[in-house]
Amino acid sequence: MKTKLAVPRALLAIPAFRKLLYLRFSMHWGDGAFQAGLAGAVLFNPERAADALTIAGGFAALLLPYSVVGPFAGALLDRWDRRRVLLVANLARGLAIVAAASAVGAGVEGLPLFGLALLVMGISRFAGAGLSASLPHVVPAARIVTANALSATLGAVVAVLGGASAIGLRALFGAGDTGSAWTTSFAVLGSLLGAALAARFAGGSLGPDRVDEPANAVTAVASGLAAGVRATAHTPSVRAGLLALLAHRAAFGISLCSPCCSCATPSPTPGCSRRGCRASANWR
């Protein structure tokens, strides 16, 4: 047991790793608070009658950035100073959160609101990739895997705490548009703290050290995707893994969205809608 605890303690003894970990905590707390605040504004707002399409759009806005931003993140992070990326991304995300919260307070619905949510989560996804890419510059090479696992696990816990904070703020401010707007706006604190923590790193200290990809980012992304397609086509185990992942994510998405959509669909069976909401809460 002492041996297992020695590695995390050794990592936490590295000042640069601690700073990067605190930066991740601030960003994940903001993500959790924003997602919970937005979910409350769309799903459980008495001033809005969310239908199934609106609920599906909300989930798409929160999850789509992981597919859209991912292919481009690496190519860009290998060209830009990651310390500057983390600083600017947190400031930009803060502005986007304020805009989204203002839209909630103004009663904006549908595509404009989900577009702002997509912007917030897209920036978060890009900044999160920057955090992971920065790890090799703050920990020894032999500890990168452990450091990444520790950071991701603790970050997920902090994101849950951010969501819990939003639930508490919702109880304080109310469930209407105005209360939901105030609840969502508090997520900006994570962005401001993240920007302040990013500013504490020296320029260039988080990489990149050098660029070994095509000079054009679009070309780099295209060549990377093409290489991935070729590897998938020639490696059965990769194809099987991707298909298994696709099936799992599709099943999870259907299982998650179906109970939520039932909350917005009138049911002839008394209590059916409430059971759907409770099932959705259990899945989350």
C-alpha positions as a LaTeX table, in Angstrom:
\begin{tabular}{lrrr}
\hline
Residue & $x$ (\AA) & $y$ (\AA) & $z$ (\AA) \\
\hline
Met1 & 0.00 & 0.00 & 0.00 \\
Lys2 & 2.82 & 2.38 & 0.88 \\
Thr3 & 4.44 & 1.67 & $-2.50$ \\
Lys4 & 1.19 & 2.43 & $-4.34$ \\
Leu5 & 0.79 & 5.75 & $-2.50$ \\
Ala6 & 4.43 & 6.71 & $-3.01$ \\
Val7 & 4.01 & 7.43 & $-6.73$ \\
Pro8 & 1.10 & 9.92 & $-6.37$ \\
Arg9 & 2.92 & 11.59 & $-3.50$ \\
Ala10 & 6.06 & 11.88 & $-5.60$ \\
Leu11 & 4.04 & 13.47 & $-8.40$ \\
Leu12 & 2.32 & 15.90 & $-6.06$ \\
Ala13 & 5.75 & 16.92 & $-4.76$ \\
Ile14 & 6.53 & 18.41 & $-8.21$ \\
Pro15 & 5.50 & 22.11 & $-8.12$ \\
Ala16 & 4.81 & 22.37 & $-11.87$ \\
Phe17 & 2.59 & 19.27 & $-11.79$ \\
Arg18 & 0.63 & 20.67 & $-8.86$ \\
Lys19 & 0.05 & 23.92 & $-10.72$ \\
Leu20 & $-1.13$ & 22.06 & $-13.80$ \\
Leu21 & $-3.37$ & 19.87 & $-11.61$ \\
Tyr22 & $-4.94$ & 22.93 & $-9.96$ \\
Leu23 & $-5.50$ & 24.38 & $-13.42$ \\
Arg24 & $-7.30$ & 21.17 & $-14.44$ \\
Phe25 & $-9.40$ & 21.31 & $-11.27$ \\
Ser26 & $-10.56$ & 24.85 & $-11.98$ \\
Met27 & $-11.49$ & 24.00 & $-15.57$ \\
His28 & $-13.28$ & 20.77 & $-14.64$ \\
Trp29 & $-15.21$ & 22.49 & $-11.86$ \\
Gly30 & $-16.37$ & 25.09 & $-14.36$ \\
Asp31 & $-17.33$ & 22.37 & $-16.85$ \\
Gly32 & $-19.38$ & 20.52 & $-14.26$ \\
Ala33 & $-21.10$ & 23.68 & $-13.06$ \\
Phe34 & $-21.87$ & 24.84 & $-16.61$ \\
Gln35 & $-23.24$ & 21.51 & $-17.79$ \\
Ala36 & $-25.41$ & 21.06 & $-14.71$ \\
Gly37 & $-26.61$ & 24.66 & $-14.91$ \\
Leu38 & $-27.48$ & 24.35 & $-18.58$ \\
Ala39 & $-29.19$ & 20.99 & $-18.05$ \\
Gly40 & $-31.30$ & 22.54 & $-15.33$ \\
Ala41 & $-32.20$ & 25.46 & $-17.56$ \\
Val42 & $-33.31$ & 23.19 & $-20.42$ \\
Leu43 & $-34.72$ & 20.09 & $-18.72$ \\
Phe44 & $-36.09$ & 21.21 & $-15.36$ \\
Asn45 & $-37.13$ & 24.80 & $-15.96$ \\
Pro46 & $-40.83$ & 25.48 & $-15.28$ \\
Glu47 & $-40.70$ & 28.42 & $-17.71$ \\
Arg48 & $-39.68$ & 26.18 & $-20.60$ \\
Ala49 & $-41.56$ & 23.21 & $-22.03$ \\
Ala50 & $-38.66$ & 21.13 & $-23.30$ \\
Asp51 & $-39.67$ & 18.66 & $-26.01$ \\
Ala52 & $-37.75$ & 15.59 & $-27.12$ \\
Leu53 & $-35.95$ & 17.44 & $-29.94$ \\
Thr54 & $-34.79$ & 20.18 & $-27.56$ \\
Ile55 & $-33.43$ & 17.61 & $-25.12$ \\
Ala56 & $-31.60$ & 15.75 & $-27.88$ \\
Gly57 & $-30.15$ & 19.04 & $-29.10$ \\
Gly58 & $-28.91$ & 19.81 & $-25.60$ \\
Phe59 & $-27.08$ & 16.50 & $-25.34$ \\
Ala60 & $-25.60$ & 16.99 & $-28.81$ \\
Ala61 & $-24.29$ & 20.43 & $-27.85$ \\
Leu62 & $-22.57$ & 19.01 & $-24.78$ \\
Leu63 & $-21.10$ & 15.91 & $-26.44$ \\
Leu64 & $-20.41$ & 16.92 & $-30.05$ \\
Pro65 & $-17.20$ & 18.90 & $-29.29$ \\
Tyr66 & $-15.43$ & 15.67 & $-28.33$ \\
Ser67 & $-15.80$ & 14.50 & $-31.94$ \\
Val68 & $-15.49$ & 17.84 & $-33.73$ \\
Val69 & $-12.54$ & 19.39 & $-31.88$ \\
Gly70 & $-10.52$ & 16.21 & $-31.30$ \\
Pro71 & $-9.01$ & 15.76 & $-34.78$ \\
Phe72 & $-7.78$ & 19.36 & $-34.88$ \\
Ala73 & $-6.54$ & 19.73 & $-31.31$ \\
Gly74 & $-3.24$ & 17.91 & $-31.69$ \\
Ala75 & $-2.22$ & 19.65 & $-34.91$ \\
Leu76 & $-2.84$ & 23.10 & $-33.43$ \\
Leu77 & $-1.34$ & 22.36 & $-30.01$ \\
Asp78 & 1.86 & 21.27 & $-31.76$ \\
Arg79 & 2.15 & 24.78 & $-33.25$ \\
Trp80 & 0.97 & 27.15 & $-30.53$ \\
Asp81 & 2.49 & 27.93 & $-27.14$ \\
Arg82 & 0.35 & 25.78 & $-24.82$ \\
Arg83 & 0.64 & 28.18 & $-21.92$ \\
Arg84 & $-0.86$ & 30.88 & $-24.13$ \\
Val85 & $-3.49$ & 28.45 & $-25.41$ \\
Leu86 & $-4.61$ & 27.65 & $-21.85$ \\
Leu87 & $-4.68$ & 31.32 & $-20.89$ \\
Val88 & $-6.60$ & 32.53 & $-23.93$ \\
Ala89 & $-8.92$ & 29.50 & $-23.98$ \\
Asn90 & $-9.99$ & 30.08 & $-20.39$ \\
Leu91 & $-10.66$ & 33.76 & $-21.03$ \\
Ala92 & $-12.60$ & 32.95 & $-24.20$ \\
Arg93 & $-14.57$ & 30.25 & $-22.42$ \\
Gly94 & $-15.43$ & 32.71 & $-19.67$ \\
Leu95 & $-16.89$ & 35.12 & $-22.22$ \\
Ala96 & $-18.83$ & 32.30 & $-23.86$ \\
Ile97 & $-20.23$ & 31.21 & $-20.48$ \\
Val98 & $-21.41$ & 34.74 & $-19.76$ \\
Ala99 & $-23.04$ & 34.88 & $-23.20$ \\
Ala100 & $-24.76$ & 31.52 & $-22.66$ \\
Ala101 & $-25.98$ & 32.53 & $-19.20$ \\
Ser102 & $-27.33$ & 35.80 & $-20.61$ \\
Ala103 & $-29.14$ & 33.86 & $-23.31$ \\
Val104 & $-30.72$ & 31.62 & $-20.67$ \\
Gly105 & $-31.85$ & 34.66 & $-18.70$ \\
Ala106 & $-33.31$ & 36.23 & $-21.82$ \\
Gly107 & $-35.35$ & 33.11 & $-22.57$ \\
Val108 & $-33.40$ & 32.17 & $-25.70$ \\
Glu109 & $-34.13$ & 28.62 & $-26.85$ \\
Gly110 & $-33.14$ & 26.15 & $-29.55$ \\
Leu111 & $-30.22$ & 26.57 & $-31.92$ \\
Pro112 & $-28.83$ & 29.91 & $-30.61$ \\
Leu113 & $-28.60$ & 28.61 & $-27.04$ \\
Phe114 & $-27.16$ & 25.26 & $-28.09$ \\
Gly115 & $-24.70$ & 27.04 & $-30.36$ \\
Leu116 & $-23.33$ & 28.95 & $-27.35$ \\
Ala117 & $-23.19$ & 25.73 & $-25.33$ \\
Leu118 & $-21.33$ & 24.08 & $-28.20$ \\
Leu119 & $-18.83$ & 26.95 & $-28.21$ \\
Val120 & $-18.22$ & 26.65 & $-24.46$ \\
Met121 & $-17.73$ & 22.89 & $-24.59$ \\
Gly122 & $-15.60$ & 23.10 & $-27.74$ \\
Ile123 & $-13.20$ & 25.51 & $-26.04$ \\
Ser124 & $-13.16$ & 23.29 & $-22.95$ \\
Arg125 & $-12.34$ & 20.25 & $-25.07$ \\
Phe126 & $-9.49$ & 22.07 & $-26.79$ \\
Ala127 & $-8.07$ & 23.38 & $-23.51$ \\
Gly128 & $-8.36$ & 19.91 & $-21.97$ \\
Ala129 & $-6.27$ & 18.51 & $-24.80$ \\
Gly130 & $-3.72$ & 21.22 & $-24.06$ \\
Leu131 & $-3.53$ & 20.10 & $-20.44$ \\
Ser132 & $-2.81$ & 16.51 & $-21.45$ \\
Ala133 & $-0.23$ & 17.61 & $-24.02$ \\
Ser134 & 1.52 & 19.69 & $-21.35$ \\
Leu135 & 2.05 & 16.80 & $-18.92$ \\
Pro136 & 5.36 & 15.58 & $-20.45$ \\
His137 & 6.83 & 19.01 & $-19.69$ \\
Val138 & 6.10 & 18.89 & $-15.95$ \\
Val139 & 6.66 & 15.23 & $-14.97$ \\
Pro140 & 9.40 & 12.67 & $-15.73$ \\
Ala141 & 8.80 & 10.51 & $-18.79$ \\
Ala142 & 8.48 & 7.36 & $-16.66$ \\
Arg143 & 5.57 & 8.91 & $-14.73$ \\
Ile144 & 3.50 & 10.32 & $-17.60$ \\
Val145 & 0.94 & 7.50 & $-17.68$ \\
Thr146 & 0.45 & 7.61 & $-13.91$ \\
Ala147 & 0.24 & 11.39 & $-13.92$ \\
Asn148 & $-2.35$ & 11.36 & $-16.69$ \\
Ala149 & $-4.47$ & 8.74 & $-14.90$ \\
Leu150 & $-4.27$ & 10.63 & $-11.61$ \\
Ser151 & $-5.15$ & 13.95 & $-13.24$ \\
Ala152 & $-8.08$ & 12.55 & $-15.20$ \\
Thr153 & $-9.52$ & 10.71 & $-12.19$ \\
Leu154 & $-9.27$ & 13.64 & $-9.79$ \\
Gly155 & $-10.52$ & 15.99 & $-12.51$ \\
Ala156 & $-13.65$ & 13.89 & $-12.96$ \\
Val157 & $-14.31$ & 14.06 & $-9.22$ \\
Val158 & $-13.96$ & 17.85 & $-9.29$ \\
Ala159 & $-16.36$ & 18.03 & $-12.26$ \\
Val160 & $-18.95$ & 16.18 & $-10.16$ \\
Leu161 & $-18.39$ & 18.69 & $-7.38$ \\
Gly162 & $-18.97$ & 21.47 & $-9.91$ \\
Gly163 & $-22.27$ & 19.88 & $-10.88$ \\
Ala164 & $-23.23$ & 19.56 & $-7.21$ \\
Ser165 & $-22.41$ & 23.25 & $-6.74$ \\
Ala166 & $-24.76$ & 24.11 & $-9.59$ \\
Ile167 & $-27.54$ & 22.09 & $-7.96$ \\
Gly168 & $-27.03$ & 24.00 & $-4.73$ \\
Leu169 & $-27.01$ & 27.35 & $-6.55$ \\
Arg170 & $-30.18$ & 26.36 & $-8.39$ \\
Ala171 & $-31.90$ & 25.74 & $-5.06$ \\
Leu172 & $-30.73$ & 29.20 & $-3.95$ \\
Phe173 & $-31.55$ & 31.22 & $-7.07$ \\
Gly174 & $-34.61$ & 29.34 & $-8.28$ \\
Ala175 & $-35.52$ & 27.12 & $-11.23$ \\
Gly176 & $-36.78$ & 29.80 & $-13.64$ \\
Asp177 & $-34.89$ & 31.52 & $-16.43$ \\
Thr178 & $-33.39$ & 34.16 & $-14.14$ \\
Gly179 & $-32.30$ & 31.65 & $-11.52$ \\
Ser180 & $-30.91$ & 29.31 & $-14.17$ \\
Ala181 & $-28.96$ & 32.19 & $-15.70$ \\
Trp182 & $-27.33$ & 33.05 & $-12.36$ \\
Thr183 & $-26.56$ & 29.38 & $-11.71$ \\
Thr184 & $-24.95$ & 28.93 & $-15.13$ \\
Ser185 & $-22.99$ & 32.17 & $-14.86$ \\
Phe186 & $-21.14$ & 30.97 & $-11.75$ \\
Ala187 & $-19.21$ & 28.56 & $-13.98$ \\
Val188 & $-17.21$ & 31.59 & $-15.16$ \\
Leu189 & $-15.32$ & 31.47 & $-11.85$ \\
Gly190 & $-13.60$ & 28.28 & $-13.01$ \\
Ser191 & $-12.48$ & 29.98 & $-16.21$ \\
Leu192 & $-11.14$ & 33.05 & $-14.43$ \\
Leu193 & $-9.23$ & 30.95 & $-11.93$ \\
Gly194 & $-7.94$ & 28.77 & $-14.77$ \\
Ala195 & $-6.66$ & 31.82 & $-16.65$ \\
Ala196 & $-4.92$ & 33.10 & $-13.53$ \\
Leu197 & $-3.25$ & 29.72 & $-12.94$ \\
Ala198 & $-2.18$ & 29.44 & $-16.60$ \\
Ala199 & $-0.57$ & 32.87 & $-16.38$ \\
Arg200 & 1.73 & 31.59 & $-13.63$ \\
Phe201 & 3.59 & 29.34 & $-16.07$ \\
Ala202 & 6.51 & 30.77 & $-18.00$ \\
Gly203 & 6.05 & 31.20 & $-21.74$ \\
Gly204 & 7.07 & 28.06 & $-23.62$ \\
Ser205 & 7.41 & 25.97 & $-20.44$ \\
Leu206 & 4.50 & 23.69 & $-21.45$ \\
Gly207 & 5.69 & 23.12 & $-25.03$ \\
Pro208 & 5.75 & 22.41 & $-27.81$ \\
Asp209 & 9.48 & 21.88 & $-28.08$ \\
Arg210 & 9.44 & 21.37 & $-31.84$ \\
Val211 & 7.00 & 20.74 & $-34.68$ \\
Asp212 & 7.45 & 17.63 & $-36.81$ \\
Glu213 & 4.20 & 17.82 & $-38.80$ \\
Pro214 & 3.26 & 19.63 & $-42.02$ \\
Ala215 & 3.36 & 23.40 & $-41.71$ \\
Asn216 & $-0.32$ & 23.70 & $-42.58$ \\
Ala217 & $-2.66$ & 22.57 & $-39.76$ \\
Val218 & $-5.36$ & 21.44 & $-42.19$ \\
Thr219 & $-2.82$ & 19.29 & $-44.04$ \\
Ala220 & $-1.64$ & 17.83 & $-40.74$ \\
Val221 & $-5.17$ & 16.91 & $-39.71$ \\
Ala222 & $-5.98$ & 15.43 & $-43.12$ \\
Ser223 & $-2.79$ & 13.35 & $-43.21$ \\
Gly224 & $-3.38$ & 12.14 & $-39.66$ \\
Leu225 & $-6.95$ & 11.08 & $-40.44$ \\
Ala226 & $-5.79$ & 9.35 & $-43.62$ \\
Ala227 & $-3.12$ & 7.47 & $-41.66$ \\
Gly228 & $-5.75$ & 6.45 & $-39.13$ \\
Val229 & $-8.06$ & 5.15 & $-41.85$ \\
Arg230 & $-5.23$ & 3.14 & $-43.41$ \\
Ala231 & $-4.26$ & 1.65 & $-40.06$ \\
Thr232 & $-7.87$ & 0.73 & $-39.35$ \\
Ala233 & $-8.32$ & $-0.87$ & $-42.75$ \\
His234 & $-5.22$ & $-3.06$ & $-42.38$ \\
Thr235 & $-5.57$ & $-3.99$ & $-38.69$ \\
Pro236 & $-8.54$ & $-6.21$ & $-37.73$ \\
Ser237 & $-8.06$ & $-5.63$ & $-34.02$ \\
Val238 & $-8.35$ & $-1.85$ & $-34.51$ \\
Arg239 & $-11.54$ & $-2.30$ & $-36.55$ \\
Ala240 & $-13.01$ & $-4.54$ & $-33.88$ \\
Gly241 & $-12.13$ & $-2.06$ & $-31.15$ \\
Leu242 & $-13.69$ & 0.85 & $-33.02$ \\
Leu243 & $-16.87$ & $-1.10$ & $-33.75$ \\
Ala244 & $-17.15$ & $-2.14$ & $-30.11$ \\
Leu245 & $-16.66$ & 1.44 & $-28.99$ \\
Leu246 & $-19.24$ & 2.67 & $-31.50$ \\
Ala247 & $-21.80$ & 0.10 & $-30.32$ \\
His248 & $-21.20$ & 0.96 & $-26.68$ \\
Arg249 & $-21.50$ & 4.72 & $-27.19$ \\
Ala250 & $-24.63$ & 4.32 & $-29.35$ \\
Ala251 & $-26.30$ & 2.11 & $-26.75$ \\
Phe252 & $-25.33$ & 4.46 & $-23.94$ \\
Gly253 & $-26.62$ & 7.48 & $-25.83$ \\
Ile254 & $-29.96$ & 5.82 & $-26.55$ \\
Ser255 & $-30.30$ & 4.67 & $-22.95$ \\
Leu256 & $-29.48$ & 8.14 & $-21.66$ \\
Cys257 & $-31.64$ & 10.18 & $-24.03$ \\
Ser258 & $-34.72$ & 7.95 & $-24.06$ \\
Pro259 & $-35.68$ & 8.47 & $-20.38$ \\
Cys260 & $-34.99$ & 12.21 & $-20.69$ \\
Cys261 & $-37.17$ & 12.47 & $-23.78$ \\
Ser262 & $-39.95$ & 10.61 & $-21.97$ \\
Cys263 & $-40.01$ & 13.46 & $-19.44$ \\
Ala264 & $-41.11$ & 15.80 & $-22.22$ \\
Thr265 & $-43.58$ & 13.40 & $-23.87$ \\
Pro266 & $-47.13$ & 13.21 & $-22.47$ \\
Ser267 & $-47.87$ & 9.67 & $-21.36$ \\
Pro268 & $-51.28$ & 8.06 & $-20.90$ \\
Thr269 & $-49.86$ & 6.07 & $-18.00$ \\
Pro270 & $-49.80$ & 8.06 & $-14.74$ \\
Gly271 & $-46.30$ & 8.40 & $-13.35$ \\
Cys272 & $-44.59$ & 7.14 & $-16.53$ \\
Ser273 & $-42.89$ & 10.46 & $-17.21$ \\
Arg274 & $-41.67$ & 10.74 & $-13.63$ \\
Arg275 & $-40.22$ & 7.23 & $-13.79$ \\
Gly276 & $-38.36$ & 8.21 & $-16.96$ \\
Cys277 & $-36.86$ & 11.23 & $-15.22$ \\
Arg278 & $-35.75$ & 9.09 & $-12.28$ \\
Ala279 & $-34.21$ & 6.54 & $-14.65$ \\
Ser280 & $-32.33$ & 9.33 & $-16.40$ \\
Ala281 & $-31.03$ & 10.61 & $-13.09$ \\
Asn282 & $-29.77$ & 7.13 & $-12.24$ \\
Trp283 & $-27.93$ & 6.90 & $-15.59$ \\
Arg284 & $-26.23$ & 10.23 & $-15.04$ \\
\hline
\end{tabular}
